[in-house]
């Protein structure tokens, strides 16, 4: 019998959640994603020391620009190993700045193109704040495709689809973490709040004919992945991909386009902010995620100080 990894690949596109080129070479995913945390780890690995030195030499007095160049250099290296797209994240400190996010996204696209990588191979990752969604809407109209991340609430998902973003990344594991801690209980299978959130978003998108891709992210265990088999895409850590590759048994498809979802929801800014605010988990996890990514971005930039 084929491994669960091989079975999963039959109906879900798999994305490697890592910046380690050796692991990507071994796992052979379709796409790959990075974020400030992964880039900070990459900057401390020997395989990226030359790219780190080159970015520092190119921008000896501009740590922000050096960090951008390093992120793009790592992304370019990863793109050589995958047939699909590389996701690179806009500075989280711009999460509440529509114009700043828009400008930074174009800067990333230009930096990739300068290295010979076409925009069709790139997804710009943006935090799914109201400002981030509006910037993404503008970018999509230019033909720059986006990956809206740090997505925890249904309000965020509905607004992203309405804005026509290319892809959303709802965070399964972080939702699970919040409920596990608050409710003092574990969850498995379809009872997992993170699994329920992604399933709800997937069915809503398919029922209302949205083209936006759903990519479940941030997994804590194989059970969460198996419960979302059939989702458009799943971005999975190398450790969990390896576990799936080593596990036999039948993997049942759980999500498919014909499943019924909720009626269409359209939110203006006021309704978006209120509905998101009503979800305590989403409010806390979005803020926490932005702070964490911003902190790792600052740490990454500090590596380029003289």
C-alpha positions as CSV (number, residue, x, y, z in Angstrom):
1,X,0.0,0.0,0.0
2,X,1.2,3.5,-0.8
3,X,2.2,5.7,2.1
4,X,-0.2,8.3,3.5
5,X,2.0,11.0,1.9
6,X,1.7,9.5,-1.5
7,X,-2.1,9.1,-1.1
8,X,-2.4,12.7,0.1
9,X,-0.6,14.0,-3.0
10,X,-3.4,12.5,-5.1
11,X,-5.9,15.1,-4.1
12,X,-4.0,17.9,-2.2
13,X,-1.1,20.0,-3.4
14,X,1.7,19.8,-0.7
15,X,3.8,22.8,0.2
16,X,7.0,22.6,2.3
17,X,7.0,24.9,5.3
18,X,10.7,25.3,5.5
19,X,13.7,27.3,4.1
20,X,16.1,24.3,4.3
21,X,17.1,23.6,0.7
22,X,18.4,20.1,1.6
23,X,15.0,19.1,3.0
24,X,13.2,20.6,0.1
25,X,15.4,18.6,-2.3
26,X,14.5,15.4,-0.4
27,X,10.8,16.0,0.0
28,X,10.1,17.4,-3.5
29,X,7.0,19.5,-2.7
30,X,5.1,21.5,-5.3
31,X,5.5,24.9,-3.6
32,X,7.4,26.3,-0.6
33,X,6.7,29.0,2.0
34,X,9.0,31.1,4.1
35,X,8.4,33.6,6.9
36,X,10.6,35.8,9.2
37,X,11.0,32.9,11.7
38,X,12.2,30.5,9.1
39,X,14.5,33.1,7.5
40,X,16.0,33.8,10.9
41,X,16.8,30.1,11.3
42,X,18.2,30.0,7.7
43,X,20.5,32.9,8.5
44,X,22.1,30.9,11.2
45,X,22.8,27.9,9.0
46,X,26.1,27.3,7.2
47,X,24.5,26.6,3.8
48,X,23.3,30.3,3.7
49,X,26.4,32.0,5.1
50,X,27.5,33.2,1.7
51,X,24.0,34.7,0.9
52,X,24.1,36.4,4.3
53,X,27.6,37.9,3.6
54,X,26.5,39.0,0.1
55,X,23.4,40.9,1.4
56,X,25.5,42.5,4.2
57,X,28.2,43.6,1.7
58,X,25.6,45.0,-0.7
59,X,23.9,47.1,2.0
60,X,26.4,47.8,4.7
61,X,24.4,50.7,6.3
62,X,20.8,49.6,5.5
63,X,19.9,46.5,7.6
64,X,16.3,46.5,6.4
65,X,17.3,46.3,2.7
66,X,19.9,43.7,3.5
67,X,17.2,41.6,5.1
68,X,15.0,42.0,2.1
69,X,17.8,40.9,-0.2
70,X,18.6,37.9,2.0
71,X,15.0,36.8,2.0
72,X,14.8,37.1,-1.8
73,X,18.1,35.3,-2.2
74,X,16.9,32.4,-0.1
75,X,13.6,32.4,-2.0
76,X,15.5,32.2,-5.3
77,X,17.5,29.2,-4.1
78,X,14.4,27.4,-3.0
79,X,12.6,28.2,-6.3
80,X,15.3,26.2,-8.2
81,X,14.2,23.1,-6.4
82,X,10.4,23.3,-6.8
83,X,8.2,23.4,-9.9
84,X,5.7,25.8,-8.3
85,X,5.8,29.0,-6.2
86,X,7.8,30.5,-3.4
87,X,5.9,32.6,-0.8
88,X,7.8,35.5,0.7
89,X,6.4,37.7,3.5
90,X,6.1,41.4,3.7
91,X,7.5,42.9,6.9
92,X,5.0,42.3,9.6
93,X,5.6,45.8,11.0
94,X,3.6,47.0,8.0
95,X,0.5,44.9,8.9
96,X,-1.6,48.0,9.6
97,X,-0.2,50.1,6.8
98,X,-2.0,49.5,3.5
99,X,0.3,51.7,1.4
100,X,3.4,50.5,3.1
101,X,2.4,46.9,2.5
102,X,1.6,47.6,-1.2
103,X,5.0,49.3,-1.7
104,X,6.9,46.6,0.1
105,X,5.2,43.9,-2.0
106,X,6.3,45.5,-5.2
107,X,9.8,45.9,-3.8
108,X,9.9,42.1,-3.3
109,X,8.6,41.4,-6.8
110,X,11.2,43.8,-8.3
111,X,14.0,42.2,-6.3
112,X,13.0,38.7,-7.5
113,X,12.8,39.9,-11.1
114,X,16.3,41.3,-10.7
115,X,17.4,37.8,-9.9
116,X,15.7,36.4,-12.9
117,X,12.5,35.0,-11.2
118,X,9.2,35.9,-12.8
119,X,6.3,37.1,-10.7
120,X,4.3,34.0,-11.8
121,X,6.6,32.0,-9.5
122,X,6.1,34.2,-6.5
123,X,3.4,34.7,-3.9
124,X,3.5,37.7,-1.6
125,X,2.6,36.8,2.0
126,X,0.6,39.5,3.8
127,X,-1.0,39.4,7.2
128,X,-4.8,39.2,6.9
129,X,-5.6,42.5,8.6
130,X,-8.1,44.9,7.0
131,X,-5.2,47.0,5.7
132,X,-3.4,43.9,4.4
133,X,-6.4,42.7,2.6
134,X,-6.9,46.0,0.9
135,X,-3.3,46.1,-0.2
136,X,-3.6,42.5,-1.5
137,X,-6.7,43.5,-3.5
138,X,-4.7,46.2,-5.2
139,X,-1.8,43.9,-5.9
140,X,-4.1,41.2,-7.4
141,X,-5.4,43.8,-9.8
142,X,-1.8,44.4,-11.0
143,X,-1.3,40.7,-11.5
144,X,0.8,40.2,-8.3
145,X,-0.7,37.2,-6.6
146,X,-0.9,37.1,-2.8
147,X,-0.9,34.6,0.1
148,X,-2.9,36.0,3.0
149,X,-1.5,34.6,6.2
150,X,-2.1,34.7,10.0
151,X,-5.7,33.9,9.2
152,X,-7.8,32.8,12.2
153,X,-11.4,34.2,11.8
154,X,-14.2,33.5,9.3
155,X,-14.4,37.3,8.9
156,X,-10.8,37.3,7.6
157,X,-11.6,34.5,5.2
158,X,-14.7,36.1,3.9
159,X,-13.0,39.4,3.3
160,X,-10.1,37.8,1.6
161,X,-12.3,35.9,-0.9
162,X,-14.3,39.1,-1.6
163,X,-11.1,40.9,-2.3
164,X,-10.1,38.3,-4.9
165,X,-6.8,37.2,-3.2
166,X,-5.1,34.2,-4.8
167,X,-4.6,32.1,-1.6
168,X,-5.3,32.1,2.1
169,X,-3.4,30.3,4.8
170,X,-5.6,29.5,7.8
171,X,-3.5,28.4,10.8
172,X,-4.8,25.1,12.1
173,X,-2.2,24.5,14.8
174,X,-2.4,27.9,16.4
175,X,-6.2,27.7,16.7
176,X,-5.8,24.3,18.2
177,X,-3.2,25.6,20.7
178,X,-5.5,28.4,21.9
179,X,-8.5,26.1,22.5
180,X,-6.5,23.4,24.1
181,X,-5.1,25.9,26.6
182,X,-8.3,27.7,27.3
183,X,-10.6,24.7,27.5
184,X,-8.0,22.5,29.2
185,X,-8.7,19.6,26.8
186,X,-7.2,17.9,23.8
187,X,-8.9,17.7,20.4
188,X,-8.6,15.2,17.6
189,X,-10.1,14.6,14.2
190,X,-13.1,16.7,13.2
191,X,-13.5,17.9,16.8
192,X,-10.3,20.0,16.4
193,X,-11.2,23.7,16.2
194,X,-8.4,24.3,13.8
195,X,-9.7,21.6,11.5
196,X,-13.2,22.9,11.8
197,X,-12.1,26.4,10.8
198,X,-10.3,25.3,7.7
199,X,-13.1,23.0,6.7
200,X,-15.7,25.8,7.1
201,X,-13.6,28.2,5.0
202,X,-13.1,25.5,2.3
203,X,-16.8,24.7,2.0
204,X,-17.8,28.4,2.0
205,X,-15.4,29.2,-0.8
206,X,-16.5,26.2,-3.0
207,X,-20.2,26.8,-2.4
208,X,-19.9,30.4,-3.4
209,X,-17.6,29.7,-6.4
210,X,-14.6,31.7,-5.1
211,X,-11.4,31.0,-6.9
212,X,-9.3,31.7,-3.8
213,X,-7.2,28.7,-2.8
214,X,-7.4,27.4,0.7
215,X,-4.0,26.3,2.1
216,X,-4.2,24.9,5.7
217,X,-1.0,25.7,7.7
218,X,0.6,25.4,11.1
219,X,0.0,21.7,11.9
220,X,0.7,20.1,15.2
221,X,0.1,16.4,14.4
222,X,-0.7,14.0,11.5
223,X,-4.3,13.7,12.6
224,X,-4.9,17.4,11.7
225,X,-3.5,16.8,8.2
226,X,-5.4,13.7,7.6
227,X,-8.7,15.4,8.7
228,X,-8.1,18.0,6.0
229,X,-7.2,15.6,3.2
230,X,-8.6,17.1,0.0
231,X,-8.1,20.7,0.9
232,X,-6.6,22.7,-2.0
233,X,-3.2,22.9,-0.5
234,X,-1.5,22.1,2.9
235,X,1.8,23.6,4.0
236,X,3.5,21.1,6.2
237,X,6.7,21.0,8.2
238,X,9.5,18.5,7.0
239,X,9.0,16.5,10.2
240,X,5.3,15.8,9.6
241,X,6.0,15.2,5.9
242,X,8.5,12.6,6.9
243,X,6.0,10.9,9.3
244,X,3.4,10.8,6.5
245,X,5.9,9.2,4.2
246,X,6.7,6.5,6.8
247,X,3.0,5.7,7.6
248,X,0.9,3.2,5.8
249,X,-2.9,2.8,5.9
250,X,-5.9,4.1,4.0
251,X,-6.2,7.9,3.8
252,X,-9.8,9.0,3.3
253,X,-10.5,12.2,1.4
254,X,-12.4,14.5,3.8
255,X,-12.9,17.7,1.7
256,X,-14.2,17.9,-1.8
257,X,-15.7,20.8,-3.9
258,X,-19.3,19.4,-3.9
259,X,-19.8,19.8,-0.1
260,X,-22.3,22.4,1.0
261,X,-21.1,25.6,2.8
262,X,-22.6,28.8,4.1
263,X,-24.4,31.5,2.2
264,X,-22.4,34.4,0.8
265,X,-21.1,37.0,3.3
266,X,-19.9,40.5,2.3
267,X,-18.3,42.7,5.0
268,X,-17.5,46.4,4.9
269,X,-14.7,47.6,7.2
270,X,-16.9,48.2,10.2
271,X,-18.5,44.7,9.9
272,X,-15.1,43.1,9.4
273,X,-13.6,44.7,12.4
274,X,-16.6,43.9,14.6
275,X,-16.9,40.2,13.5
276,X,-13.2,39.6,13.9
277,X,-13.3,41.3,17.3
278,X,-16.1,39.0,18.4
279,X,-13.8,36.0,17.9
280,X,-11.5,36.2,21.0
281,X,-9.2,33.5,19.7
282,X,-8.7,35.1,16.3
283,X,-8.1,38.6,17.9
284,X,-5.5,37.3,20.2
285,X,-3.7,35.0,17.7
286,X,-3.5,37.6,14.9
287,X,-2.0,40.1,17.3
288,X,0.4,37.5,18.7
289,X,1.4,36.3,15.3
290,X,2.2,39.8,14.0
291,X,4.3,40.6,17.1
292,X,6.2,37.4,16.8
293,X,7.0,37.8,13.1
294,X,7.9,41.5,13.7
295,X,10.3,40.4,16.5
296,X,12.0,37.8,14.3
297,X,12.3,40.4,11.5
298,X,14.1,42.7,13.9
299,X,16.4,39.9,15.0
300,X,17.1,39.1,11.3
301,X,18.0,42.7,10.6
302,X,20.3,42.8,13.6
303,X,22.5,40.1,11.9
304,X,23.4,42.7,9.3
305,X,24.7,45.4,11.7
306,X,28.3,46.3,11.3
